[in-house]
Amino acid sequence: MIVVIELGRTMPRPYTRIFSTMTVDGRIASKTGYSKLSCHEDFDLQHQVRAWADLVVVGSNTALVDDPRLTVRRVPSRTPLRGVVDSRLRVPPTARLYSLPGAVLITTTDHSDEELLAYERRGARIIKAGSGRVDLVEAWRILYEELGVRRVMVEGGGSLNYALLEAGLVDEVWVTLAPYVFGAGRSVFDGPGFPGGDNMARLRVVGVRPLCGGSWISVRYEVLWPRRPLY
């Protein structure tokens, strides 16, 4: 049976780039959670893309495992709005993301004001979209229409990457291919899967750049399908 993914009507939404570094077999972390895959030029590129964005966002698992800062440090630029997609409020308000100076955005579901109070006390801005699981289409509309976000950089993990791609909310995928193989672990895209044939994600290479003497390769893809029109 062919499953057709309906993208629905056009909508205002931010232009969205996924940025990730993966092994030759498409893993962003090993089965033990090891994820140190970048070389110094890849880190420089990552921070250049952060500087391009209005919002840099990760999923809750990445926030818990990596405890990232999501700040711009390797290029001269301001740090954009930093955020986490956290349906179940798994990331505690004591996480480094909420502890550093600068604006932080939490995208979550219909939690009570009482549950969100600890995050508000840390200065977090809050988007509620969906029930039980974040409605990414609605969240991206809110980002554009209510917060003025025009450019989003997504740094994973695999579940958020897949969910955004499946929803047609991704315009570009930037992956750096590291010269390693894990054979198991977390995938750069992790979800139910596209059925194949006419119903699978299709991308087009728009740029290739060797890094760190050529052992690392940065590949920039444009998403052809599924992709919601921006307007």
Contacts in CASP RR format, 6 or more apart in sequence:
PFRMAT RR
TARGET T0000
AUTHOR 0000-0000-0000
METHOD contacts of the structure
MODEL  1
MIVVIELGRTMPRPYTRIFSTMTVDGRIASKTGYSKLSCHEDFDLQHQVR
AWADLVVVGSNTALVDDPRLTVRRVPSRTPLRGVVDSRLRVPPTARLYSL
PGAVLITTTDHSDEELLAYERRGARIIKAGSGRVDLVEAWRILYEELGVR
RVMVEGGGSLNYALLEAGLVDEVWVTLAPYVFGAGRSVFDGPGFPGGDNM
ARLRVVGVRPLCGGSWISVRYEVLWPRRPLY
1 195 0 8 1.000
2 195 0 8 1.000
2 197 0 8 1.000
2 198 0 8 1.000
2 199 0 8 1.000
3 195 0 8 1.000
3 199 0 8 1.000
4 199 0 8 1.000
5 166 0 8 1.000
5 194 0 8 1.000
5 199 0 8 1.000
5 226 0 8 1.000
7 168 0 8 1.000
7 226 0 8 1.000
7 227 0 8 1.000
7 228 0 8 1.000
8 228 0 8 1.000
10 228 0 8 1.000
10 229 0 8 1.000
10 230 0 8 1.000
10 231 0 8 1.000
11 137 0 8 1.000
11 140 0 8 1.000
11 141 0 8 1.000
11 228 0 8 1.000
11 229 0 8 1.000
12 141 0 8 1.000
12 144 0 8 1.000
12 145 0 8 1.000
12 230 0 8 1.000
12 231 0 8 1.000
13 140 0 8 1.000
13 141 0 8 1.000
13 143 0 8 1.000
13 144 0 8 1.000
13 169 0 8 1.000
13 228 0 8 1.000
13 230 0 8 1.000
14 54 0 8 1.000
14 55 0 8 1.000
14 140 0 8 1.000
14 143 0 8 1.000
14 144 0 8 1.000
14 149 0 8 1.000
14 150 0 8 1.000
14 151 0 8 1.000
14 152 0 8 1.000
15 150 0 8 1.000
15 151 0 8 1.000
15 152 0 8 1.000
15 171 0 8 1.000
15 230 0 8 1.000
16 140 0 8 1.000
16 151 0 8 1.000
16 152 0 8 1.000
16 153 0 8 1.000
16 154 0 8 1.000
16 164 0 8 1.000
16 169 0 8 1.000
16 170 0 8 1.000
16 171 0 8 1.000
16 172 0 8 1.000
17 49 0 8 1.000
17 52 0 8 1.000
17 53 0 8 1.000
17 151 0 8 1.000
17 152 0 8 1.000
17 153 0 8 1.000
17 154 0 8 1.000
17 170 0 8 1.000
17 171 0 8 1.000
17 172 0 8 1.000
17 173 0 8 1.000
17 174 0 8 1.000
18 154 0 8 1.000
18 156 0 8 1.000
18 161 0 8 1.000
18 164 0 8 1.000
18 165 0 8 1.000
18 170 0 8 1.000
18 172 0 8 1.000
18 173 0 8 1.000
18 174 0 8 1.000
18 175 0 8 1.000
19 46 0 8 1.000
19 49 0 8 1.000
19 153 0 8 1.000
19 154 0 8 1.000
19 155 0 8 1.000
19 174 0 8 1.000
19 175 0 8 1.000
20 28 0 8 1.000
20 155 0 8 1.000
20 156 0 8 1.000
20 157 0 8 1.000
20 161 0 8 1.000
20 173 0 8 1.000
20 174 0 8 1.000
20 175 0 8 1.000
20 176 0 8 1.000
20 188 0 8 1.000
21 28 0 8 1.000
21 37 0 8 1.000
21 38 0 8 1.000
21 42 0 8 1.000
21 46 0 8 1.000
21 175 0 8 1.000
21 176 0 8 1.000
21 178 0 8 1.000
21 216 0 8 1.000
22 28 0 8 1.000
22 37 0 8 1.000
22 175 0 8 1.000
22 176 0 8 1.000
22 177 0 8 1.000
22 178 0 8 1.000
22 188 0 8 1.000
23 37 0 8 1.000
23 177 0 8 1.000
23 178 0 8 1.000
23 180 0 8 1.000
23 181 0 8 1.000
23 182 0 8 1.000
23 183 0 8 1.000
24 177 0 8 1.000
24 178 0 8 1.000
24 179 0 8 1.000
24 180 0 8 1.000
24 181 0 8 1.000
25 181 0 8 1.000
25 182 0 8 1.000
25 183 0 8 1.000
26 187 0 8 1.000
26 188 0 8 1.000
27 182 0 8 1.000
27 183 0 8 1.000
27 184 0 8 1.000
27 185 0 8 1.000
27 186 0 8 1.000
27 187 0 8 1.000
27 188 0 8 1.000
28 35 0 8 1.000
28 37 0 8 1.000
28 156 0 8 1.000
28 157 0 8 1.000
28 158 0 8 1.000
28 186 0 8 1.000
28 187 0 8 1.000
28 188 0 8 1.000
29 35 0 8 1.000
29 65 0 8 1.000
29 182 0 8 1.000
29 185 0 8 1.000
29 186 0 8 1.000
30 182 0 8 1.000
30 184 0 8 1.000
30 185 0 8 1.000
31 182 0 8 1.000
31 184 0 8 1.000
31 185 0 8 1.000
33 65 0 8 1.000
33 185 0 8 1.000
33 186 0 8 1.000
35 65 0 8 1.000
35 66 0 8 1.000
35 186 0 8 1.000
37 176 0 8 1.000
37 178 0 8 1.000
37 180 0 8 1.000
38 46 0 8 1.000
38 176 0 8 1.000
38 178 0 8 1.000
38 216 0 8 1.000
39 178 0 8 1.000
39 211 0 8 1.000
39 212 0 8 1.000
39 215 0 8 1.000
39 216 0 8 1.000
40 212 0 8 1.000
41 211 0 8 1.000
41 212 0 8 1.000
41 216 0 8 1.000
42 176 0 8 1.000
42 178 0 8 1.000
42 211 0 8 1.000
42 212 0 8 1.000
42 216 0 8 1.000
42 218 0 8 1.000
43 74 0 8 1.000
44 74 0 8 1.000
44 75 0 8 1.000
45 174 0 8 1.000
45 176 0 8 1.000
45 209 0 8 1.000
45 211 0 8 1.000
45 218 0 8 1.000
46 74 0 8 1.000
46 155 0 8 1.000
47 72 0 8 1.000
47 73 0 8 1.000
47 74 0 8 1.000
47 75 0 8 1.000
47 77 0 8 1.000
48 74 0 8 1.000
48 75 0 8 1.000
49 153 0 8 1.000
49 174 0 8 1.000
50 56 0 8 1.000
50 70 0 8 1.000
50 71 0 8 1.000
50 72 0 8 1.000
50 77 0 8 1.000
50 79 0 8 1.000
50 80 0 8 1.000
50 153 0 8 1.000
51 72 0 8 1.000
51 75 0 8 1.000
51 77 0 8 1.000
51 78 0 8 1.000
51 80 0 8 1.000
52 151 0 8 1.000
52 153 0 8 1.000
53 80 0 8 1.000
53 151 0 8 1.000
53 152 0 8 1.000
53 153 0 8 1.000
54 80 0 8 1.000
54 81 0 8 1.000
54 148 0 8 1.000
54 149 0 8 1.000
54 150 0 8 1.000
54 151 0 8 1.000
54 152 0 8 1.000
55 80 0 8 1.000
55 81 0 8 1.000
55 82 0 8 1.000
55 83 0 8 1.000
55 105 0 8 1.000
55 143 0 8 1.000
55 149 0 8 1.000
55 151 0 8 1.000
55 152 0 8 1.000
55 153 0 8 1.000
56 70 0 8 1.000
56 80 0 8 1.000
56 81 0 8 1.000
56 82 0 8 1.000
56 83 0 8 1.000
56 152 0 8 1.000
56 153 0 8 1.000
56 155 0 8 1.000
57 82 0 8 1.000
57 83 0 8 1.000
57 84 0 8 1.000
57 85 0 8 1.000
57 105 0 8 1.000
57 107 0 8 1.000
57 152 0 8 1.000
57 153 0 8 1.000
57 154 0 8 1.000
57 155 0 8 1.000
57 160 0 8 1.000
58 66 0 8 1.000
58 68 0 8 1.000
58 70 0 8 1.000
58 83 0 8 1.000
58 84 0 8 1.000
58 85 0 8 1.000
58 154 0 8 1.000
58 155 0 8 1.000
58 156 0 8 1.000
58 157 0 8 1.000
58 160 0 8 1.000
59 84 0 8 1.000
59 85 0 8 1.000
59 86 0 8 1.000
59 156 0 8 1.000
59 157 0 8 1.000
59 159 0 8 1.000
59 160 0 8 1.000
60 84 0 8 1.000
60 85 0 8 1.000
60 86 0 8 1.000
60 87 0 8 1.000
60 88 0 8 1.000
60 90 0 8 1.000
60 91 0 8 1.000
61 90 0 8 1.000
61 157 0 8 1.000
61 159 0 8 1.000
62 68 0 8 1.000
62 155 0 8 1.000
62 156 0 8 1.000
62 157 0 8 1.000
62 160 0 8 1.000
63 84 0 8 1.000
63 86 0 8 1.000
63 91 0 8 1.000
63 95 0 8 1.000
63 97 0 8 1.000
64 90 0 8 1.000
64 91 0 8 1.000
64 95 0 8 1.000
67 95 0 8 1.000
67 96 0 8 1.000
67 97 0 8 1.000
68 96 0 8 1.000
68 97 0 8 1.000
68 155 0 8 1.000
69 82 0 8 1.000
69 96 0 8 1.000
69 97 0 8 1.000
69 100 0 8 1.000
70 79 0 8 1.000
70 82 0 8 1.000
70 83 0 8 1.000
70 97 0 8 1.000
70 155 0 8 1.000
71 79 0 8 1.000
71 82 0 8 1.000
71 100 0 8 1.000
72 78 0 8 1.000
72 79 0 8 1.000
72 80 0 8 1.000
79 102 0 8 1.000
80 153 0 8 1.000
81 103 0 8 1.000
81 104 0 8 1.000
81 105 0 8 1.000
81 125 0 8 1.000
81 147 0 8 1.000
81 149 0 8 1.000
82 97 0 8 1.000
82 102 0 8 1.000
82 103 0 8 1.000
82 104 0 8 1.000
82 105 0 8 1.000
83 97 0 8 1.000
83 104 0 8 1.000
83 105 0 8 1.000
83 106 0 8 1.000
83 107 0 8 1.000
84 91 0 8 1.000
84 97 0 8 1.000
84 104 0 8 1.000
84 105 0 8 1.000
84 106 0 8 1.000
84 107 0 8 1.000
85 107 0 8 1.000
85 108 0 8 1.000
85 134 0 8 1.000
85 136 0 8 1.000
85 139 0 8 1.000
85 160 0 8 1.000
86 106 0 8 1.000
86 107 0 8 1.000
86 108 0 8 1.000
86 134 0 8 1.000
87 108 0 8 1.000
87 109 0 8 1.000
87 132 0 8 1.000
87 133 0 8 1.000
87 134 0 8 1.000
88 109 0 8 1.000
88 132 0 8 1.000
89 108 0 8 1.000
89 111 0 8 1.000
89 115 0 8 1.000
89 116 0 8 1.000
89 119 0 8 1.000
91 97 0 8 1.000
91 106 0 8 1.000
93 118 0 8 1.000
93 119 0 8 1.000
93 121 0 8 1.000
93 122 0 8 1.000
93 124 0 8 1.000
97 104 0 8 1.000
98 104 0 8 1.000
98 119 0 8 1.000
98 122 0 8 1.000
98 123 0 8 1.000
98 124 0 8 1.000
99 122 0 8 1.000
103 125 0 8 1.000
104 122 0 8 1.000
104 123 0 8 1.000
104 124 0 8 1.000
104 125 0 8 1.000
105 124 0 8 1.000
105 125 0 8 1.000
105 126 0 8 1.000
105 127 0 8 1.000
105 147 0 8 1.000
106 116 0 8 1.000
106 119 0 8 1.000
106 124 0 8 1.000
106 125 0 8 1.000
106 126 0 8 1.000
106 127 0 8 1.000
107 126 0 8 1.000
107 127 0 8 1.000
107 129 0 8 1.000
107 134 0 8 1.000
107 139 0 8 1.000
108 116 0 8 1.000
108 126 0 8 1.000
108 127 0 8 1.000
108 128 0 8 1.000
108 129 0 8 1.000
108 134 0 8 1.000
109 128 0 8 1.000
109 129 0 8 1.000
109 130 0 8 1.000
109 131 0 8 1.000
109 132 0 8 1.000
109 133 0 8 1.000
109 134 0 8 1.000
110 128 0 8 1.000
110 130 0 8 1.000
110 131 0 8 1.000
110 132 0 8 1.000
111 128 0 8 1.000
116 126 0 8 1.000
119 126 0 8 1.000
120 126 0 8 1.000
125 147 0 8 1.000
127 139 0 8 1.000
127 142 0 8 1.000
127 143 0 8 1.000
127 147 0 8 1.000
129 135 0 8 1.000
129 136 0 8 1.000
129 138 0 8 1.000
129 139 0 8 1.000
129 142 0 8 1.000
130 138 0 8 1.000
136 163 0 8 1.000
136 164 0 8 1.000
136 167 0 8 1.000
136 169 0 8 1.000
137 167 0 8 1.000
137 169 0 8 1.000
137 228 0 8 1.000
140 152 0 8 1.000
140 169 0 8 1.000
143 149 0 8 1.000
143 152 0 8 1.000
144 150 0 8 1.000
154 160 0 8 1.000
154 161 0 8 1.000
154 164 0 8 1.000
154 170 0 8 1.000
157 186 0 8 1.000
157 188 0 8 1.000
157 190 0 8 1.000
158 186 0 8 1.000
158 187 0 8 1.000
158 188 0 8 1.000
158 189 0 8 1.000
158 190 0 8 1.000
158 191 0 8 1.000
159 190 0 8 1.000
159 191 0 8 1.000
161 170 0 8 1.000
161 188 0 8 1.000
161 189 0 8 1.000
161 190 0 8 1.000
162 189 0 8 1.000
162 190 0 8 1.000
162 191 0 8 1.000
162 193 0 8 1.000
163 191 0 8 1.000
164 170 0 8 1.000
165 173 0 8 1.000
165 189 0 8 1.000
165 201 0 8 1.000
165 223 0 8 1.000
165 226 0 8 1.000
166 191 0 8 1.000
166 193 0 8 1.000
166 194 0 8 1.000
166 201 0 8 1.000
166 226 0 8 1.000
167 226 0 8 1.000
167 228 0 8 1.000
168 223 0 8 1.000
168 226 0 8 1.000
168 227 0 8 1.000
168 228 0 8 1.000
169 228 0 8 1.000
170 223 0 8 1.000
170 227 0 8 1.000
171 222 0 8 1.000
171 223 0 8 1.000
171 227 0 8 1.000
171 230 0 8 1.000
172 206 0 8 1.000
172 220 0 8 1.000
172 221 0 8 1.000
172 222 0 8 1.000
172 223 0 8 1.000
173 203 0 8 1.000
173 220 0 8 1.000
173 221 0 8 1.000
173 223 0 8 1.000
174 218 0 8 1.000
174 219 0 8 1.000
174 220 0 8 1.000
174 221 0 8 1.000
175 188 0 8 1.000
175 218 0 8 1.000
175 219 0 8 1.000
175 221 0 8 1.000
176 211 0 8 1.000
176 216 0 8 1.000
176 217 0 8 1.000
176 218 0 8 1.000
176 219 0 8 1.000
177 216 0 8 1.000
177 217 0 8 1.000
177 218 0 8 1.000
177 219 0 8 1.000
178 216 0 8 1.000
179 215 0 8 1.000
179 216 0 8 1.000
194 200 0 8 1.000
194 201 0 8 1.000
201 223 0 8 1.000
201 225 0 8 1.000
201 226 0 8 1.000
202 223 0 8 1.000
202 224 0 8 1.000
202 225 0 8 1.000
203 221 0 8 1.000
203 222 0 8 1.000
203 223 0 8 1.000
203 224 0 8 1.000
204 221 0 8 1.000
204 222 0 8 1.000
204 224 0 8 1.000
205 219 0 8 1.000
205 220 0 8 1.000
205 221 0 8 1.000
206 220 0 8 1.000
206 221 0 8 1.000
206 222 0 8 1.000
207 219 0 8 1.000
207 220 0 8 1.000
208 217 0 8 1.000
208 218 0 8 1.000
208 219 0 8 1.000
208 220 0 8 1.000
209 217 0 8 1.000
209 218 0 8 1.000
209 219 0 8 1.000
209 220 0 8 1.000
210 216 0 8 1.000
210 217 0 8 1.000
210 218 0 8 1.000
211 217 0 8 1.000
211 218 0 8 1.000
END
